[in-house]
Amino acid sequence: MNALRTPDVSASPEPLRIHEVCVRDGFQIEPVFVPTERKIELVNALSRSGVAKIEVTSFSSPKAIPALADAEAVMRGIDRVPGVEYAALVPNVRGAERALACAVDELNLVMSASDSHSRANLRMTREQSLAQFADIVAAAAGQAAVNASLSTAFGCPFDGDVPAEVVLGWVARLVDLGIDRIALCDTTGMANPAQVQRLFRAVTERWPDVTFTAHFHDTRAMGLANALAALEVGITHFDASLGGLGGCPFAPGASGNVCTEDLVHMFEAMGRRTGVDLERLLTLARQLPDIVGHPVPGQVMKAGPATRRYPLP
């Protein structure tokens, strides 16, 4: 049961879908290796929290991301809960083949809207990324859904502003490949709510049949504000990371993703259903400092939900 009491929302819009990325986006940059068993335990617990999707791991080279070198063991070791999608990031066709062999529900492909970030993060141009996507889409046909995450869609730490026309151009090319799930990612927390509304309004009006996901980082403390802005123009799919873990290793100054429990707390307090059990999330978030060996940014895990009451002094 959610910790927040919400009004009767039987006539409200569809429930929001929360995509948990902590185990991949969060753990990939941690200096300590999180044991395989703990990853599996966390994924299993998150599966029972009500989140709609979990990005479990990345099928990258173990040399490139040693923190996720156990991708196969984790994906094969988790319990699959009906109704929950299990996704994995794949950087190339070989990674896609490894992920498909583990029966993932979704392949998450990543490219950058800005050329400099593409070269720094992926060691390839945007055109080279797109060429690989075509091969991966063909490999995944009939076996798994494909989502494309477009990094630096709201700004690049190297190039600065990324014009909306550039972002729309890359979205158009992704759609032309047959990709109907696309995340617009604020990789370094450069977005602002007005910009978020303009860009998401533009893509949803032009491609109404594509499922767009909002992926925000809280680098400049605007993650929740940007999520609210996306919600107000009709976005219902949100990436988030338990405890606010995460960040891009190739984006100077980037901090963690928008915090899952803080995001759920905000939406539920507004009367928007997420299907997520906030108390379960808070219990898991409070375990993270022990898992990663340092404090985590989440706020609601420290203060408790807004419904918390204290005895009169």
matplotlib code that plots the C-alpha trace (Angstrom):
import matplotlib.pyplot as plt

x = [0.0, 1.3, 2.4, 0.6, -3.2, -4.4, -7.9, -10.2, -8.6, -10.9, -11.6, -8.0, -5.7, -3.9, -1.3, 2.2, 4.9, 8.1, 11.2, 13.9, 17.5, 19.5, 21.0, 22.4, 22.7, 23.6, 25.9, 27.9, 29.9, 30.3, 33.9, 33.1, 31.8, 28.3, 28.2, 26.0, 23.8, 23.0, 22.1, 19.8, 18.2, 17.7, 16.1, 13.8, 12.7, 12.2, 10.1, 7.7, 7.5, 5.2, 7.7, 6.7, 10.2, 13.7, 16.9, 18.8, 22.3, 24.4, 25.8, 28.9, 32.5, 33.5, 36.7, 34.6, 32.2, 33.7, 30.9, 28.5, 30.7, 28.2, 25.4, 24.5, 24.5, 22.3, 19.8, 19.5, 19.4, 16.4, 12.8, 10.5, 7.4, 4.5, 3.7, 7.3, 9.5, 13.2, 15.5, 19.2, 21.4, 23.3, 26.1, 26.4, 25.1, 27.3, 25.8, 22.3, 23.0, 24.1, 21.1, 18.6, 20.2, 19.1, 15.5, 15.4, 12.1, 13.7, 17.0, 17.9, 20.2, 22.0, 23.2, 23.9, 22.2, 25.5, 28.6, 31.2, 29.4, 28.9, 32.7, 33.5, 30.8, 30.6, 33.9, 31.9, 30.0, 26.3, 26.1, 28.1, 25.7, 22.7, 24.2, 24.6, 21.0, 19.7, 21.5, 20.3, 16.7, 16.9, 18.4, 15.7, 12.8, 10.2, 12.3, 12.4, 11.2, 13.7, 14.0, 16.4, 17.8, 18.9, 21.5, 22.2, 18.8, 18.6, 22.2, 25.8, 28.6, 31.0, 28.9, 26.5, 23.0, 21.6, 19.0, 15.5, 15.7, 18.8, 17.0, 13.9, 16.1, 17.6, 14.2, 12.9, 15.7, 15.1, 11.4, 12.4, 14.3, 11.1, 11.9, 8.7, 10.1, 12.3, 13.7, 14.8, 17.7, 18.9, 22.3, 24.0, 21.0, 21.0, 17.3, 14.7, 11.0, 10.0, 12.5, 11.2, 7.7, 8.6, 10.6, 8.2, 5.3, 7.0, 7.9, 4.5, 2.6, 4.7, 4.9, 1.8, 2.2, 5.7, 6.1, 8.3, 10.1, 11.5, 15.0, 16.3, 19.3, 19.2, 22.6, 21.2, 18.3, 15.7, 15.0, 11.5, 10.6, 11.4, 9.5, 6.5, 6.9, 6.9, 3.9, 2.0, 2.4, 1.2, 4.3, 3.5, 6.8, 9.6, 13.1, 14.4, 17.0, 16.5, 18.2, 19.1, 22.1, 23.7, 25.4, 27.3, 31.1, 31.7, 29.7, 31.7, 29.8, 26.9, 25.3, 22.6, 19.3, 16.1, 15.3, 12.7, 11.1, 11.1, 9.5, 6.8, 6.2, 5.6, 3.2, 1.2, 0.9, -0.6, -3.1, -1.4, -1.3, 2.0, 1.1, 4.3, 4.5, 6.3, 7.1, 8.8, 10.9, 11.9, 12.9, 15.1, 16.5, 17.7, 19.7, 21.7, 24.3, 25.3, 25.4, 27.5, 29.4, 28.4, 25.3, 22.8, 21.0, 17.3, 15.3, 12.1, 14.1, 15.6, 12.6, 9.8, 6.7, 4.6, 2.0, 4.4, 3.3, 5.3, 4.3, 3.7, 6.8]
y = [0.0, 3.5, 5.6, 8.6, 9.0, 10.1, 11.3, 9.0, 8.9, 6.4, 9.0, 10.1, 9.7, 6.4, 5.4, 6.7, 4.1, 4.3, 2.7, 1.9, 2.3, 2.1, -1.3, -0.3, 3.5, 3.7, 0.8, 1.2, 4.2, 3.0, 2.4, -0.8, -3.9, -4.7, -8.5, -10.4, -11.8, -8.3, -7.1, -10.0, -9.4, -5.7, -6.4, -9.0, -6.6, -3.8, -6.2, -6.4, -2.7, -1.9, -0.3, -1.0, -1.6, -2.3, -1.7, -4.6, -4.4, -3.5, -6.1, -4.0, -5.1, -6.1, -4.0, -1.0, -1.4, -3.8, -3.0, -4.8, -7.7, -10.1, -9.2, -12.7, -14.0, -11.2, -11.4, -15.2, -15.1, -12.7, -13.7, -12.5, -10.9, -10.8, -7.3, -6.0, -5.5, -6.3, -4.2, -4.1, -1.5, -2.9, -0.9, -3.0, -6.1, -8.4, -7.0, -7.4, -11.0, -11.6, -9.9, -11.7, -15.0, -14.0, -13.3, -9.6, -7.9, -4.7, -3.7, -0.1, 1.6, 4.8, 7.5, 11.2, 14.2, 16.1, 14.9, 15.7, 13.7, 10.8, 10.7, 10.9, 8.5, 6.0, 6.5, 6.9, 9.5, 9.8, 8.3, 5.3, 4.8, 4.9, 2.4, 0.0, 0.6, -0.7, -4.0, -4.3, -3.6, -6.4, -8.8, -8.0, -8.5, -10.7, -11.3, -8.1, -4.5, -1.8, 1.6, 4.3, 6.7, 10.0, 11.5, 15.2, 16.0, 19.1, 20.3, 19.0, 19.7, 20.1, 21.7, 23.7, 24.1, 21.4, 23.0, 21.4, 20.9, 18.7, 16.5, 16.3, 15.3, 12.4, 11.3, 11.2, 8.9, 6.6, 6.4, 5.6, 2.6, 1.3, 2.3, 3.2, 3.7, 6.7, 8.4, 12.0, 12.2, 15.2, 13.6, 16.4, 18.2, 21.2, 21.1, 23.6, 23.1, 25.4, 23.7, 20.3, 21.2, 22.6, 19.6, 16.9, 18.8, 18.9, 15.2, 13.9, 16.1, 14.9, 11.2, 10.4, 6.7, 6.7, 6.1, 8.8, 8.5, 11.4, 10.7, 13.5, 14.0, 16.2, 17.8, 21.3, 20.4, 20.6, 16.9, 16.9, 20.3, 18.9, 15.7, 17.7, 19.8, 16.6, 15.3, 18.5, 18.0, 14.3, 12.3, 9.2, 7.2, 8.2, 6.8, 7.2, 5.8, 4.5, 6.8, 9.2, 7.1, 7.4, 9.8, 9.7, 9.0, 11.0, 14.1, 16.4, 17.5, 15.1, 13.8, 11.2, 10.5, 11.9, 9.9, 7.2, 7.4, 11.3, 11.2, 8.6, 10.7, 13.8, 12.1, 10.3, 13.4, 15.1, 12.3, 10.7, 6.9, 5.2, 1.7, 1.8, 1.0, 4.0, 2.3, -0.6, 1.8, 3.7, 0.5, -0.4, 3.1, 3.1, 0.0, 1.6, 3.4, 0.0, -1.5, 1.3, 2.4, 6.1, 8.3, 8.7, 11.9, 10.8, 13.2, 11.4, 8.4, 10.8, 13.0, 10.5, 11.1, 14.3, 12.3, 11.5, 12.9, 13.6, 13.7, 17.2, 18.4]
z = [0.0, -0.9, 2.0, 0.6, 0.8, -2.5, -3.6, -5.6, -9.0, -10.6, -13.3, -13.6, -16.6, -17.1, -14.4, -14.8, -15.7, -13.6, -15.1, -12.5, -13.8, -10.5, -11.1, -14.4, -14.6, -10.9, -10.3, -13.5, -12.1, -8.5, -7.6, -5.7, -7.4, -6.1, -5.7, -8.2, -5.4, -4.1, -7.6, -8.0, -4.6, -5.4, -8.8, -7.2, -4.5, -7.1, -9.2, -6.3, -5.7, -8.6, -11.0, -14.6, -16.0, -14.6, -16.6, -15.1, -16.6, -19.6, -22.0, -22.6, -22.7, -19.1, -19.7, -20.5, -17.6, -15.1, -12.5, -14.8, -15.9, -14.5, -16.9, -17.9, -14.3, -13.1, -16.0, -15.7, -11.9, -11.3, -10.7, -13.5, -12.1, -14.6, -15.8, -15.2, -18.2, -17.9, -20.0, -20.7, -22.4, -25.4, -27.1, -30.3, -32.2, -30.1, -26.9, -28.3, -29.1, -25.5, -24.2, -26.4, -25.3, -21.8, -22.9, -22.1, -22.8, -24.1, -25.6, -24.7, -27.3, -26.6, -28.9, -28.4, -30.0, -29.9, -31.8, -29.1, -26.4, -28.9, -29.5, -25.8, -24.5, -27.4, -29.3, -32.5, -34.5, -34.5, -38.0, -36.8, -33.8, -36.1, -38.5, -35.6, -34.5, -37.8, -37.3, -33.7, -34.7, -37.3, -34.7, -32.2, -34.5, -32.9, -29.8, -27.8, -27.9, -28.8, -27.0, -28.2, -25.5, -27.1, -24.7, -24.5, -25.9, -23.8, -23.9, -24.2, -21.7, -24.6, -27.4, -25.2, -26.6, -28.8, -31.1, -31.0, -34.8, -34.3, -31.8, -33.9, -36.9, -34.9, -33.6, -37.2, -38.2, -35.2, -36.1, -39.7, -38.4, -36.9, -33.3, -31.5, -28.0, -27.5, -24.3, -24.4, -21.9, -20.0, -19.5, -17.5, -15.9, -18.3, -19.0, -17.7, -17.5, -20.3, -22.6, -21.5, -22.4, -25.8, -26.8, -25.5, -27.0, -30.4, -30.5, -29.2, -31.7, -34.6, -33.6, -31.6, -31.9, -30.4, -26.7, -25.3, -22.0, -19.9, -18.5, -16.2, -14.0, -11.0, -11.5, -11.0, -8.7, -11.5, -12.0, -10.3, -11.8, -15.3, -14.6, -13.7, -16.9, -18.9, -17.2, -17.9, -21.7, -21.5, -20.8, -18.8, -18.9, -16.6, -16.0, -12.4, -10.1, -6.6, -4.1, -6.9, -7.9, -11.4, -13.7, -16.9, -16.6, -19.8, -18.8, -16.6, -13.5, -14.0, -10.9, -10.3, -12.0, -10.7, -7.5, -7.9, -4.5, -4.6, -8.0, -6.9, -3.7, -5.8, -8.3, -5.7, -3.6, -6.6, -7.0, -10.0, -9.7, -10.3, -9.0, -7.0, -3.3, -1.8, 1.5, -0.3, -2.3, 0.8, 2.6, -0.4, -0.7, 2.9, 2.1, -0.7, 1.5, 2.8, -0.7, -2.4, 0.7, 0.7, 1.3, -1.5, -2.6, -2.0, 0.2, 1.0, 2.4, 5.0, 5.8, 5.3, 3.2, 3.6, 5.4, 8.3, 11.6, 14.8, 18.4, 19.7, 21.6]

ax = plt.figure().add_subplot(projection="3d")
ax.plot(x, y, z, "-o")
ax.set_aspect("equal")
plt.show()
